[in-house]
Amino acid sequence: MTESRENRLKRLSMRSMRRGIKEMDIILSRYAELRLEGFDDAMLDRYDALLSENDQDLYQWVSGQRPPPDSLRDLISDISEVAFQR
């Protein structure tokens, strides 16, 4: 059975809010709230894969402490922009 877009967005939003570290809960839940609705299926696939990454790695990539893998560079850059805009 194929997951509906509505259910997929809800699932990804919940996974964004329930991370292993509080910092990533805050960063990814805000990002999901602002961006997920506008993503096409390919971007949702990429974001879904990103959510499988280790939170410690994600935090270091988003905060600029370490460079992200090339395959995630543009997505991490967008998350960083959203997370650190004032």
N, CA, C and O atoms as a Maestro MAE file, in Angstrom:
{
 s_m_m2io_version
 :::
 2.0.0
}

f_m_ct {
 s_m_title
 :::
 protein
 m_atom[344] {
  # First column is atom index #
  i_m_mmod_type
  r_m_x_coord
  r_m_y_coord
  r_m_z_coord
  i_m_residue_number
  s_m_chain_name
  s_m_pdb_residue_name
  s_m_pdb_atom_name
  i_m_atomic_number
  :::
  1 25 0.839 -1.182 0.000 1 A "MET " " N  " 7
  2 3 0.000 0.000 0.000 1 A "MET " " CA " 6
  3 2 0.884 1.245 0.000 1 A "MET " " C  " 6
  4 15 1.869 1.314 0.735 1 A "MET " " O  " 8
  5 25 0.538 2.203 -0.807 2 A "THR " " N  " 7
  6 3 1.306 3.433 -0.926 2 A "THR " " CA " 6
  7 2 0.840 4.445 0.117 2 A "THR " " C  " 6
  8 15 -0.356 4.608 0.358 2 A "THR " " O  " 8
  9 25 1.794 5.108 0.716 3 A "GLU " " N  " 7
  10 3 1.508 6.129 1.724 3 A "GLU " " CA " 6
  11 2 0.985 7.390 1.034 3 A "GLU " " C  " 6
  12 15 1.579 7.849 0.059 3 A "GLU " " O  " 8
  13 25 -0.102 7.945 1.522 4 A "SER " " N  " 7
  14 3 -0.626 9.184 0.944 4 A "SER " " CA " 6
  15 2 0.331 10.335 1.257 4 A "SER " " C  " 6
  16 15 1.108 10.271 2.209 4 A "SER " " O  " 8
  17 25 0.263 11.371 0.453 5 A "ARG " " N  " 7
  18 3 1.119 12.538 0.690 5 A "ARG " " CA " 6
  19 2 0.844 13.135 2.070 5 A "ARG " " C  " 6
  20 15 1.773 13.498 2.791 5 A "ARG " " O  " 8
  21 25 -0.425 13.232 2.430 6 A "GLU " " N  " 7
  22 3 -0.788 13.791 3.733 6 A "GLU " " CA " 6
  23 2 -0.165 12.983 4.874 6 A "GLU " " C  " 6
  24 15 0.398 13.556 5.807 6 A "GLU " " O  " 8
  25 25 -0.267 11.668 4.800 7 A "ASN " " N  " 7
  26 3 0.322 10.822 5.846 7 A "ASN " " CA " 6
  27 2 1.840 10.913 5.853 7 A "ASN " " C  " 6
  28 15 2.473 10.894 6.909 7 A "ASN " " O  " 8
  29 25 2.409 11.009 4.670 8 A "ARG " " N  " 7
  30 3 3.868 11.128 4.592 8 A "ARG " " CA " 6
  31 2 4.342 12.426 5.239 8 A "ARG " " C  " 6
  32 15 5.318 12.422 5.989 8 A "ARG " " O  " 8
  33 25 3.671 13.516 4.961 9 A "LEU " " N  " 7
  34 3 4.042 14.797 5.564 9 A "LEU " " CA " 6
  35 2 3.910 14.743 7.084 9 A "LEU " " C  " 6
  36 15 4.763 15.265 7.802 9 A "LEU " " O  " 8
  37 25 2.853 14.121 7.568 10 A "LYS " " N  " 7
  38 3 2.679 13.980 9.019 10 A "LYS " " CA " 6
  39 2 3.797 13.142 9.627 10 A "LYS " " C  " 6
  40 15 4.352 13.488 10.670 10 A "LYS " " O  " 8
  41 25 4.122 12.030 8.956 11 A "ARG " " N  " 7
  42 3 5.185 11.153 9.468 11 A "ARG " " CA " 6
  43 2 6.525 11.885 9.506 11 A "ARG " " C  " 6
  44 15 7.245 11.817 10.502 11 A "ARG " " O  " 8
  45 25 6.856 12.577 8.430 12 A "LEU " " N  " 7
  46 3 8.127 13.306 8.384 12 A "LEU " " CA " 6
  47 2 8.154 14.438 9.407 12 A "LEU " " C  " 6
  48 15 9.194 14.704 10.008 12 A "LEU " " O  " 8
  49 25 7.036 15.093 9.605 13 A "SER " " N  " 7
  50 3 6.971 16.144 10.628 13 A "SER " " CA " 6
  51 2 7.216 15.565 12.011 13 A "SER " " C  " 6
  52 15 7.965 16.139 12.802 13 A "SER " " O  " 8
  53 25 6.593 14.438 12.306 14 A "MET " " N  " 7
  54 3 6.786 13.801 13.614 14 A "MET " " CA " 6
  55 2 8.231 13.342 13.793 14 A "MET " " C  " 6
  56 15 8.805 13.506 14.869 14 A "MET " " O  " 8
  57 25 8.816 12.772 12.752 15 A "ARG " " N  " 7
  58 3 10.217 12.344 12.846 15 A "ARG " " CA " 6
  59 2 11.147 13.540 13.020 15 A "ARG " " C  " 6
  60 15 12.214 13.416 13.622 15 A "ARG " " O  " 8
  61 25 10.752 14.684 12.502 16 A "SER " " N  " 7
  62 3 11.551 15.900 12.657 16 A "SER " " CA " 6
  63 2 11.494 16.415 14.090 16 A "SER " " C  " 6
  64 15 12.456 17.003 14.584 16 A "SER " " O  " 8
  65 25 10.367 16.192 14.750 17 A "MET " " N  " 7
  66 3 10.180 16.680 16.125 17 A "MET " " CA " 6
  67 2 10.742 15.745 17.179 17 A "MET " " C  " 6
  68 15 11.086 16.191 18.273 17 A "MET " " O  " 8
  69 25 10.841 14.485 16.881 18 A "ARG " " N  " 7
  70 3 11.241 13.473 17.867 18 A "ARG " " CA " 6
  71 2 12.612 12.920 17.519 18 A "ARG " " C  " 6
  72 15 12.744 11.787 17.055 18 A "ARG " " O  " 8
  73 25 13.615 13.729 17.748 19 A "ARG " " N  " 7
  74 3 14.985 13.359 17.426 19 A "ARG " " CA " 6
  75 2 15.688 12.857 18.681 19 A "ARG " " C  " 6
  76 15 15.072 12.740 19.740 19 A "ARG " " O  " 8
  77 25 16.968 12.563 18.558 20 A "GLY " " N  " 7
  78 3 17.731 12.076 19.698 20 A "GLY " " CA " 6
  79 2 18.272 13.177 20.588 20 A "GLY " " C  " 6
  80 15 18.537 12.949 21.769 20 A "GLY " " O  " 8
  81 25 18.440 14.378 20.029 21 A "ILE " " N  " 7
  82 3 18.934 15.503 20.823 21 A "ILE " " CA " 6
  83 2 18.005 16.705 20.616 21 A "ILE " " C  " 6
  84 15 17.473 16.918 19.527 21 A "ILE " " O  " 8
  85 25 17.827 17.468 21.667 22 A "LYS " " N  " 7
  86 3 16.875 18.581 21.669 22 A "LYS " " CA " 6
  87 2 17.179 19.615 20.586 22 A "LYS " " C  " 6
  88 15 16.262 20.154 19.967 22 A "LYS " " O  " 8
  89 25 18.452 19.889 20.359 23 A "GLU " " N  " 7
  90 3 18.830 20.875 19.341 23 A "GLU " " CA " 6
  91 2 18.264 20.494 17.973 23 A "GLU " " C  " 6
  92 15 17.747 21.342 17.246 23 A "GLU " " O  " 8
  93 25 18.369 19.212 17.635 24 A "MET " " N  " 7
  94 3 17.860 18.778 16.338 24 A "MET " " CA " 6
  95 2 16.336 18.741 16.321 24 A "MET " " C  " 6
  96 15 15.732 18.950 15.269 24 A "MET " " O  " 8
  97 25 15.700 18.480 17.464 25 A "ASP " " N  " 7
  98 3 14.234 18.590 17.546 25 A "ASP " " CA " 6
  99 2 13.811 19.992 17.114 25 A "ASP " " C  " 6
  100 15 12.911 20.157 16.290 25 A "ASP " " O  " 8
  101 25 14.464 20.985 17.675 26 A "ILE " " N  " 7
  102 3 14.116 22.385 17.413 26 A "ILE " " CA " 6
  103 2 14.411 22.758 15.964 26 A "ILE " " C  " 6
  104 15 13.562 23.329 15.279 26 A "ILE " " O  " 8
  105 25 15.605 22.436 15.505 27 A "ILE " " N  " 7
  106 3 16.027 22.804 14.150 27 A "ILE " " CA " 6
  107 2 15.152 22.134 13.098 27 A "ILE " " C  " 6
  108 15 14.638 22.800 12.199 27 A "ILE " " O  " 8
  109 25 14.982 20.822 13.207 28 A "LEU " " N  " 7
  110 3 14.259 20.097 12.162 28 A "LEU " " CA " 6
  111 2 12.748 20.293 12.231 28 A "LEU " " C  " 6
  112 15 12.082 20.263 11.196 28 A "LEU " " O  " 8
  113 25 12.197 20.491 13.416 29 A "SER " " N  " 7
  114 3 10.748 20.725 13.473 29 A "SER " " CA " 6
  115 2 10.405 22.070 12.833 29 A "SER " " C  " 6
  116 15 9.392 22.187 12.142 29 A "SER " " O  " 8
  117 25 11.233 23.072 13.055 30 A "ARG " " N  " 7
  118 3 11.002 24.377 12.410 30 A "ARG " " CA " 6
  119 2 11.161 24.263 10.893 30 A "ARG " " C  " 6
  120 15 10.358 24.800 10.130 30 A "ARG " " O  " 8
  121 25 12.203 23.560 10.475 31 A "TYR " " N  " 7
  122 3 12.435 23.373 9.044 31 A "TYR " " CA " 6
  123 2 11.254 22.648 8.396 31 A "TYR " " C  " 6
  124 15 10.763 23.061 7.345 31 A "TYR " " O  " 8
  125 25 10.808 21.575 9.026 32 A "ALA " " N  " 7
  126 3 9.684 20.801 8.481 32 A "ALA " " CA " 6
  127 2 8.438 21.668 8.366 32 A "ALA " " C  " 6
  128 15 7.722 21.609 7.367 32 A "ALA " " O  " 8
  129 25 8.187 22.462 9.380 33 A "GLU " " N  " 7
  130 3 7.010 23.335 9.378 33 A "GLU " " CA " 6
  131 2 7.053 24.329 8.218 33 A "GLU " " C  " 6
  132 15 6.027 24.621 7.605 33 A "GLU " " O  " 8
  133 25 8.233 24.840 7.926 34 A "LEU " " N  " 7
  134 3 8.371 25.866 6.890 34 A "LEU " " CA " 6
  135 2 8.521 25.312 5.477 34 A "LEU " " C  " 6
  136 15 8.144 25.983 4.517 34 A "LEU " " O  " 8
  137 25 9.062 24.104 5.329 35 A "ARG " " N  " 7
  138 3 9.451 23.646 3.998 35 A "ARG " " CA " 6
  139 2 8.717 22.418 3.442 35 A "ARG " " C  " 6
  140 15 8.530 22.325 2.229 35 A "ARG " " O  " 8
  141 25 8.302 21.488 4.285 36 A "LEU " " N  " 7
  142 3 7.827 20.201 3.770 36 A "LEU " " CA " 6
  143 2 6.661 20.316 2.795 36 A "LEU " " C  " 6
  144 15 6.636 19.613 1.785 36 A "LEU " " O  " 8
  145 25 5.715 21.172 3.073 37 A "GLU " " N  " 7
  146 3 4.540 21.309 2.191 37 A "GLU " " CA " 6
  147 2 4.948 21.638 0.756 37 A "GLU " " C  " 6
  148 15 4.281 21.215 -0.189 37 A "GLU " " O  " 8
  149 25 6.031 22.384 0.585 38 A "GLY " " N  " 7
  150 3 6.460 22.794 -0.744 38 A "GLY " " CA " 6
  151 2 7.348 21.800 -1.468 38 A "GLY " " C  " 6
  152 15 7.684 22.007 -2.634 38 A "GLY " " O  " 8
  153 25 7.732 20.728 -0.800 39 A "PHE " " N  " 7
  154 3 8.621 19.738 -1.408 39 A "PHE " " CA " 6
  155 2 7.862 18.828 -2.371 39 A "PHE " " C  " 6
  156 15 6.724 18.435 -2.114 39 A "PHE " " O  " 8
  157 25 8.517 18.505 -3.482 40 A "ASP " " N  " 7
  158 3 7.978 17.478 -4.366 40 A "ASP " " CA " 6
  159 2 8.388 16.106 -3.817 40 A "ASP " " C  " 6
  160 15 9.094 16.025 -2.811 40 A "ASP " " O  " 8
  161 25 7.950 15.042 -4.469 41 A "ASP " " N  " 7
  162 3 8.224 13.694 -3.964 41 A "ASP " " CA " 6
  163 2 9.718 13.389 -3.878 41 A "ASP " " C  " 6
  164 15 10.162 12.732 -2.936 41 A "ASP " " O  " 8
  165 25 10.489 13.858 -4.846 42 A "ALA " " N  " 7
  166 3 11.933 13.605 -4.829 42 A "ALA " " CA " 6
  167 2 12.593 14.269 -3.622 42 A "ALA " " C  " 6
  168 15 13.455 13.672 -2.977 42 A "ALA " " O  " 8
  169 25 12.190 15.499 -3.316 43 A "MET " " N  " 7
  170 3 12.757 16.181 -2.143 43 A "MET " " CA " 6
  171 2 12.290 15.529 -0.851 43 A "MET " " C  " 6
  172 15 13.052 15.449 0.113 43 A "MET " " O  " 8
  173 25 11.053 15.064 -0.820 44 A "LEU " " N  " 7
  174 3 10.582 14.346 0.365 44 A "LEU " " CA " 6
  175 2 11.390 13.071 0.573 44 A "LEU " " C  " 6
  176 15 11.690 12.703 1.708 44 A "LEU " " O  " 8
  177 25 11.743 12.396 -0.522 45 A "ASP " " N  " 7
  178 3 12.598 11.203 -0.427 45 A "ASP " " CA " 6
  179 2 13.950 11.564 0.175 45 A "ASP " " C  " 6
  180 15 14.455 10.854 1.045 45 A "ASP " " O  " 8
  181 25 14.529 12.653 -0.280 46 A "ARG " " N  " 7
  182 3 15.837 13.082 0.230 46 A "ARG " " CA " 6
  183 2 15.751 13.458 1.701 46 A "ARG " " C  " 6
  184 15 16.627 13.102 2.489 46 A "ARG " " O  " 8
  185 25 14.697 14.178 2.073 47 A "TYR " " N  " 7
  186 3 14.530 14.576 3.471 47 A "TYR " " CA " 6
  187 2 14.302 13.349 4.351 47 A "TYR " " C  " 6
  188 15 14.831 13.270 5.459 47 A "TYR " " O  " 8
  189 25 13.525 12.406 3.865 48 A "ASP " " N  " 7
  190 3 13.276 11.160 4.593 48 A "ASP " " CA " 6
  191 2 14.598 10.432 4.838 48 A "ASP " " C  " 6
  192 15 14.835 9.935 5.939 48 A "ASP " " O  " 8
  193 25 15.451 10.367 3.831 49 A "ALA " " N  " 7
  194 3 16.762 9.726 3.985 49 A "ALA " " CA " 6
  195 2 17.626 10.492 4.986 49 A "ALA " " C  " 6
  196 15 18.331 9.885 5.793 49 A "ALA " " O  " 8
  197 25 17.572 11.811 4.936 50 A "LEU " " N  " 7
  198 3 18.343 12.631 5.872 50 A "LEU " " CA " 6
  199 2 17.952 12.330 7.317 50 A "LEU " " C  " 6
  200 15 18.806 12.320 8.203 50 A "LEU " " O  " 8
  201 25 16.669 12.084 7.556 51 A "LEU " " N  " 7
  202 3 16.203 11.807 8.912 51 A "LEU " " CA " 6
  203 2 16.748 10.492 9.467 51 A "LEU " " C  " 6
  204 15 16.642 10.238 10.666 51 A "LEU " " O  " 8
  205 25 17.322 9.664 8.617 52 A "SER " " N  " 7
  206 3 17.936 8.414 9.075 52 A "SER " " CA " 6
  207 2 19.377 8.617 9.536 52 A "SER " " C  " 6
  208 15 19.983 7.712 10.110 52 A "SER " " O  " 8
  209 25 19.915 9.792 9.288 53 A "GLU " " N  " 7
  210 3 21.288 10.087 9.704 53 A "GLU " " CA " 6
  211 2 21.357 10.271 11.221 53 A "GLU " " C  " 6
  212 15 20.364 10.600 11.870 53 A "GLU " " O  " 8
  213 25 22.534 10.054 11.759 54 A "ASN " " N  " 7
  214 3 22.791 10.220 13.188 54 A "ASN " " CA " 6
  215 2 22.634 11.691 13.585 54 A "ASN " " C  " 6
  216 15 23.123 12.580 12.888 54 A "ASN " " O  " 8
  217 25 21.957 11.943 14.694 55 A "ASP " " N  " 7
  218 3 21.720 13.324 15.135 55 A "ASP " " CA " 6
  219 2 23.004 14.092 15.430 55 A "ASP " " C  " 6
  220 15 23.086 15.287 15.145 55 A "ASP " " O  " 8
  221 25 23.988 13.436 15.986 56 A "GLN " " N  " 7
  222 3 25.256 14.124 16.269 56 A "GLN " " CA " 6
  223 2 25.894 14.596 14.969 56 A "GLN " " C  " 6
  224 15 26.399 15.717 14.894 56 A "GLN " " O  " 8
  225 25 25.874 13.744 13.944 57 A "ASP " " N  " 7
  226 3 26.408 14.142 12.641 57 A "ASP " " CA " 6
  227 2 25.583 15.280 12.049 57 A "ASP " " C  " 6
  228 15 26.135 16.271 11.571 57 A "ASP " " O  " 8
  229 25 24.263 15.135 12.084 58 A "LEU " " N  " 7
  230 3 23.395 16.185 11.543 58 A "LEU " " CA " 6
  231 2 23.674 17.531 12.202 58 A "LEU " " C  " 6
  232 15 23.781 18.550 11.520 58 A "LEU " " O  " 8
  233 25 23.790 17.533 13.518 59 A "TYR " " N  " 7
  234 3 24.027 18.797 14.222 59 A "TYR " " CA " 6
  235 2 25.360 19.417 13.799 59 A "TYR " " C  " 6
  236 15 25.444 20.626 13.584 59 A "TYR " " O  " 8
  237 25 26.383 18.600 13.681 60 A "GLN " " N  " 7
  238 3 27.687 19.131 13.266 60 A "GLN " " CA " 6
  239 2 27.641 19.660 11.839 60 A "GLN " " C  " 6
  240 15 28.278 20.669 11.539 60 A "GLN " " O  " 8
  241 25 26.908 19.005 10.963 61 A "TRP " " N  " 7
  242 3 26.783 19.490 9.585 61 A "TRP " " CA " 6
  243 2 25.992 20.792 9.538 61 A "TRP " " C  " 6
  244 15 26.410 21.753 8.893 61 A "TRP " " O  " 8
  245 25 24.853 20.823 10.217 62 A "VAL " " N  " 7
  246 3 23.979 22.001 10.181 62 A "VAL " " CA " 6
  247 2 24.658 23.210 10.825 62 A "VAL " " C  " 6
  248 15 24.498 24.338 10.358 62 A "VAL " " O  " 8
  249 25 25.407 22.975 11.886 63 A "SER " " N  " 7
  250 3 26.064 24.081 12.597 63 A "SER " " CA " 6
  251 2 27.399 24.478 11.973 63 A "SER " " C  " 6
  252 15 28.030 25.433 12.424 63 A "SER " " O  " 8
  253 25 27.832 23.761 10.949 64 A "GLY " " N  " 7
  254 3 29.070 24.103 10.261 64 A "GLY " " CA " 6
  255 2 30.332 23.602 10.932 64 A "GLY " " C  " 6
  256 15 31.431 24.005 10.551 64 A "GLY " " O  " 8
  257 25 30.202 22.736 11.922 65 A "GLN " " N  " 7
  258 3 31.378 22.190 12.600 65 A "GLN " " CA " 6
  259 2 32.129 21.194 11.722 65 A "GLN " " C  " 6
  260 15 33.344 21.033 11.843 65 A "GLN " " O  " 8
  261 25 31.388 20.529 10.836 66 A "ARG " " N  " 7
  262 3 31.978 19.582 9.885 66 A "ARG " " CA " 6
  263 2 31.235 19.708 8.567 66 A "ARG " " C  " 6
  264 15 30.044 20.020 8.558 66 A "ARG " " O  " 8
  265 25 31.915 19.472 7.459 67 A "PRO " " N  " 7
  266 3 31.210 19.539 6.172 67 A "PRO " " CA " 6
  267 2 30.301 18.319 5.993 67 A "PRO " " C  " 6
  268 15 30.663 17.209 6.382 67 A "PRO " " O  " 8
  269 25 29.126 18.529 5.407 68 A "PRO " " N  " 7
  270 3 28.228 17.398 5.163 68 A "PRO " " CA " 6
  271 2 28.691 16.591 3.953 68 A "PRO " " C  " 6
  272 15 29.507 17.068 3.165 68 A "PRO " " O  " 8
  273 25 28.179 15.383 3.801 69 A "PRO " " N  " 7
  274 3 28.472 14.625 2.584 69 A "PRO " " CA " 6
  275 2 27.952 15.389 1.361 69 A "PRO " " C  " 6
  276 15 26.965 16.120 1.456 69 A "PRO " " O  " 8
  277 25 28.604 15.222 0.238 70 A "ASP " " N  " 7
  278 3 28.202 15.933 -0.976 70 A "ASP " " CA " 6
  279 2 26.737 15.702 -1.327 70 A "ASP " " C  " 6
  280 15 26.061 16.617 -1.798 70 A "ASP " " O  " 8
  281 25 26.247 14.500 -1.105 71 A "SER " " N  " 7
  282 3 24.864 14.169 -1.469 71 A "SER " " CA " 6
  283 2 23.833 14.940 -0.644 71 A "SER " " C  " 6
  284 15 22.676 15.058 -1.048 71 A "SER " " O  " 8
  285 25 24.248 15.460 0.504 72 A "LEU " " N  " 7
  286 3 23.329 16.188 1.389 72 A "LEU " " CA " 6
  287 2 23.644 17.676 1.487 72 A "LEU " " C  " 6
  288 15 22.944 18.415 2.180 72 A "LEU " " O  " 8
  289 25 24.683 18.114 0.804 73 A "ARG " " N  " 7
  290 3 25.184 19.478 0.975 73 A "ARG " " CA " 6
  291 2 24.108 20.551 0.773 73 A "ARG " " C  " 6
  292 15 23.975 21.443 1.611 73 A "ARG " " O  " 8
  293 25 23.344 20.482 -0.313 74 A "ASP " " N  " 7
  294 3 22.350 21.538 -0.566 74 A "ASP " " CA " 6
  295 2 21.200 21.491 0.438 74 A "ASP " " C  " 6
  296 15 20.696 22.538 0.845 74 A "ASP " " O  " 8
  297 25 20.785 20.302 0.838 75 A "LEU " " N  " 7
  298 3 19.710 20.180 1.823 75 A "LEU " " CA " 6
  299 2 20.173 20.672 3.195 75 A "LEU " " C  " 6
  300 15 19.438 21.385 3.878 75 A "LEU " " O  " 8
  301 25 21.380 20.298 3.596 76 A "ILE " " N  " 7
  302 3 21.936 20.763 4.877 76 A "ILE " " CA " 6
  303 2 22.102 22.281 4.850 76 A "ILE " " C  " 6
  304 15 21.836 22.950 5.849 76 A "ILE " " O  " 8
  305 25 22.533 22.821 3.730 77 A "SER " " N  " 7
  306 3 22.689 24.270 3.602 77 A "SER " " CA " 6
  307 2 21.346 24.980 3.791 77 A "SER " " C  " 6
  308 15 21.274 26.008 4.463 77 A "SER " " O  " 8
  309 25 20.297 24.438 3.205 78 A "ASP " " N  " 7
  310 3 18.970 25.030 3.359 78 A "ASP " " CA " 6
  311 2 18.493 24.935 4.806 78 A "ASP " " C  " 6
  312 15 17.920 25.889 5.332 78 A "ASP " " O  " 8
  313 25 18.723 23.805 5.447 79 A "ILE " " N  " 7
  314 3 18.346 23.641 6.853 79 A "ILE " " CA " 6
  315 2 19.102 24.651 7.710 79 A "ILE " " C  " 6
  316 15 18.519 25.265 8.604 79 A "ILE " " O  " 8
  317 25 20.388 24.826 7.447 80 A "SER " " N  " 7
  318 3 21.197 25.790 8.205 80 A "SER " " CA " 6
  319 2 20.669 27.209 8.047 80 A "SER " " C  " 6
  320 15 20.585 27.960 9.019 80 A "SER " " O  " 8
  321 25 20.314 27.572 6.819 81 A "GLU " " N  " 7
  322 3 19.779 28.915 6.580 81 A "GLU " " CA " 6
  323 2 18.507 29.152 7.379 81 A "GLU " " C  " 6
  324 15 18.338 30.210 7.985 81 A "GLU " " O  " 8
  325 25 17.619 28.177 7.382 82 A "VAL " " N  " 7
  326 3 16.366 28.304 8.134 82 A "VAL " " CA " 6
  327 2 16.650 28.344 9.629 82 A "VAL " " C  " 6
  328 15 16.058 29.144 10.355 82 A "VAL " " O  " 8
  329 25 17.545 27.492 10.087 83 A "ALA " " N  " 7
  330 3 17.824 27.367 11.524 83 A "ALA " " CA " 6
  331 2 18.456 28.622 12.110 83 A "ALA " " C  " 6
  332 15 18.176 28.990 13.251 83 A "ALA " " O  " 8
  333 25 19.300 29.271 11.337 84 A "PHE " " N  " 7
  334 3 20.084 30.363 11.903 84 A "PHE " " CA " 6
  335 2 19.693 31.740 11.388 84 A "PHE " " C  " 6
  336 15 20.411 32.711 11.630 84 A "PHE " " O  " 8
  337 25 18.563 31.847 10.679 85 A "GLN " " N  " 7
  338 3 18.107 33.171 10.264 85 A "GLN " " CA " 6
  339 2 17.449 33.864 11.442 85 A "GLN " " C  " 6
  340 15 16.832 33.219 12.290 85 A "GLN " " O  " 8
  341 25 17.578 35.125 11.487 86 A "ARG " " N  " 7
  342 3 17.038 35.913 12.610 86 A "ARG " " CA " 6
  343 2 15.850 36.717 12.161 86 A "ARG " " C  " 6
  344 15 15.259 37.443 12.960 86 A "ARG " " O  " 8
  :::
 }
 m_bond[343] {
  # First column is bond index #
  i_m_from
  i_m_to
  i_m_order
  :::
  1 1 2 1
  2 2 3 1
  3 3 4 2
  4 3 5 1
  5 5 6 1
  6 6 7 1
  7 7 8 2
  8 7 9 1
  9 9 10 1
  10 10 11 1
  11 11 12 2
  12 11 13 1
  13 13 14 1
  14 14 15 1
  15 15 16 2
  16 15 17 1
  17 17 18 1
  18 18 19 1
  19 19 20 2
  20 19 21 1
  21 21 22 1
  22 22 23 1
  23 23 24 2
  24 23 25 1
  25 25 26 1
  26 26 27 1
  27 27 28 2
  28 27 29 1
  29 29 30 1
  30 30 31 1
  31 31 32 2
  32 31 33 1
  33 33 34 1
  34 34 35 1
  35 35 36 2
  36 35 37 1
  37 37 38 1
  38 38 39 1
  39 39 40 2
  40 39 41 1
  41 41 42 1
  42 42 43 1
  43 43 44 2
  44 43 45 1
  45 45 46 1
  46 46 47 1
  47 47 48 2
  48 47 49 1
  49 49 50 1
  50 50 51 1
  51 51 52 2
  52 51 53 1
  53 53 54 1
  54 54 55 1
  55 55 56 2
  56 55 57 1
  57 57 58 1
  58 58 59 1
  59 59 60 2
  60 59 61 1
  61 61 62 1
  62 62 63 1
  63 63 64 2
  64 63 65 1
  65 65 66 1
  66 66 67 1
  67 67 68 2
  68 67 69 1
  69 69 70 1
  70 70 71 1
  71 71 72 2
  72 71 73 1
  73 73 74 1
  74 74 75 1
  75 75 76 2
  76 75 77 1
  77 77 78 1
  78 78 79 1
  79 79 80 2
  80 79 81 1
  81 81 82 1
  82 82 83 1
  83 83 84 2
  84 83 85 1
  85 85 86 1
  86 86 87 1
  87 87 88 2
  88 87 89 1
  89 89 90 1
  90 90 91 1
  91 91 92 2
  92 91 93 1
  93 93 94 1
  94 94 95 1
  95 95 96 2
  96 95 97 1
  97 97 98 1
  98 98 99 1
  99 99 100 2
  100 99 101 1
  101 101 102 1
  102 102 103 1
  103 103 104 2
  104 103 105 1
  105 105 106 1
  106 106 107 1
  107 107 108 2
  108 107 109 1
  109 109 110 1
  110 110 111 1
  111 111 112 2
  112 111 113 1
  113 113 114 1
  114 114 115 1
  115 115 116 2
  116 115 117 1
  117 117 118 1
  118 118 119 1
  119 119 120 2
  120 119 121 1
  121 121 122 1
  122 122 123 1
  123 123 124 2
  124 123 125 1
  125 125 126 1
  126 126 127 1
  127 127 128 2
  128 127 129 1
  129 129 130 1
  130 130 131 1
  131 131 132 2
  132 131 133 1
  133 133 134 1
  134 134 135 1
  135 135 136 2
  136 135 137 1
  137 137 138 1
  138 138 139 1
  139 139 140 2
  140 139 141 1
  141 141 142 1
  142 142 143 1
  143 143 144 2
  144 143 145 1
  145 145 146 1
  146 146 147 1
  147 147 148 2
  148 147 149 1
  149 149 150 1
  150 150 151 1
  151 151 152 2
  152 151 153 1
  153 153 154 1
  154 154 155 1
  155 155 156 2
  156 155 157 1
  157 157 158 1
  158 158 159 1
  159 159 160 2
  160 159 161 1
  161 161 162 1
  162 162 163 1
  163 163 164 2
  164 163 165 1
  165 165 166 1
  166 166 167 1
  167 167 168 2
  168 167 169 1
  169 169 170 1
  170 170 171 1
  171 171 172 2
  172 171 173 1
  173 173 174 1
  174 174 175 1
  175 175 176 2
  176 175 177 1
  177 177 178 1
  178 178 179 1
  179 179 180 2
  180 179 181 1
  181 181 182 1
  182 182 183 1
  183 183 184 2
  184 183 185 1
  185 185 186 1
  186 186 187 1
  187 187 188 2
  188 187 189 1
  189 189 190 1
  190 190 191 1
  191 191 192 2
  192 191 193 1
  193 193 194 1
  194 194 195 1
  195 195 196 2
  196 195 197 1
  197 197 198 1
  198 198 199 1
  199 199 200 2
  200 199 201 1
  201 201 202 1
  202 202 203 1
  203 203 204 2
  204 203 205 1
  205 205 206 1
  206 206 207 1
  207 207 208 2
  208 207 209 1
  209 209 210 1
  210 210 211 1
  211 211 212 2
  212 211 213 1
  213 213 214 1
  214 214 215 1
  215 215 216 2
  216 215 217 1
  217 217 218 1
  218 218 219 1
  219 219 220 2
  220 219 221 1
  221 221 222 1
  222 222 223 1
  223 223 224 2
  224 223 225 1
  225 225 226 1
  226 226 227 1
  227 227 228 2
  228 227 229 1
  229 229 230 1
  230 230 231 1
  231 231 232 2
  232 231 233 1
  233 233 234 1
  234 234 235 1
  235 235 236 2
  236 235 237 1
  237 237 238 1
  238 238 239 1
  239 239 240 2
  240 239 241 1
  241 241 242 1
  242 242 243 1
  243 243 244 2
  244 243 245 1
  245 245 246 1
  246 246 247 1
  247 247 248 2
  248 247 249 1
  249 249 250 1
  250 250 251 1
  251 251 252 2
  252 251 253 1
  253 253 254 1
  254 254 255 1
  255 255 256 2
  256 255 257 1
  257 257 258 1
  258 258 259 1
  259 259 260 2
  260 259 261 1
  261 261 262 1
  262 262 263 1
  263 263 264 2
  264 263 265 1
  265 265 266 1
  266 266 267 1
  267 267 268 2
  268 267 269 1
  269 269 270 1
  270 270 271 1
  271 271 272 2
  272 271 273 1
  273 273 274 1
  274 274 275 1
  275 275 276 2
  276 275 277 1
  277 277 278 1
  278 278 279 1
  279 279 280 2
  280 279 281 1
  281 281 282 1
  282 282 283 1
  283 283 284 2
  284 283 285 1
  285 285 286 1
  286 286 287 1
  287 287 288 2
  288 287 289 1
  289 289 290 1
  290 290 291 1
  291 291 292 2
  292 291 293 1
  293 293 294 1
  294 294 295 1
  295 295 296 2
  296 295 297 1
  297 297 298 1
  298 298 299 1
  299 299 300 2
  300 299 301 1
  301 301 302 1
  302 302 303 1
  303 303 304 2
  304 303 305 1
  305 305 306 1
  306 306 307 1
  307 307 308 2
  308 307 309 1
  309 309 310 1
  310 310 311 1
  311 311 312 2
  312 311 313 1
  313 313 314 1
  314 314 315 1
  315 315 316 2
  316 315 317 1
  317 317 318 1
  318 318 319 1
  319 319 320 2
  320 319 321 1
  321 321 322 1
  322 322 323 1
  323 323 324 2
  324 323 325 1
  325 325 326 1
  326 326 327 1
  327 327 328 2
  328 327 329 1
  329 329 330 1
  330 330 331 1
  331 331 332 2
  332 331 333 1
  333 333 334 1
  334 334 335 1
  335 335 336 2
  336 335 337 1
  337 337 338 1
  338 338 339 1
  339 339 340 2
  340 339 341 1
  341 341 342 1
  342 342 343 1
  343 343 344 2
  :::
 }
}
